[in-house]
């Protein structure tokens, strides 16, 4: 999976505290809700970010949506995203 650097460079999240965009254990806090608001109210690439995240991201806040919200959108659209496969260092 290649991260969309151009989206990050143009996104309202650029320079933001990245931890706000990744809820701990999936529990969305006030800080995470503020991150969603950044996406939905100030970002020019929110739609492109969401579309990328639907195909690539199972965790975090992307395109103004939480992981649970993206899961629901995927179910409606019939999109399946595989869990990334990590290899142990040799």
Secondary structure, 3 states (H helix, E strand, C coil): CCCCHHHHHHCCCCCCCHHHHCCHHHCCCHHHHHHHHHHHHHCCCHHHHHHHHHHHCCCCCECCECHHHHHHHHHHHCCCCCCCCCCCCC
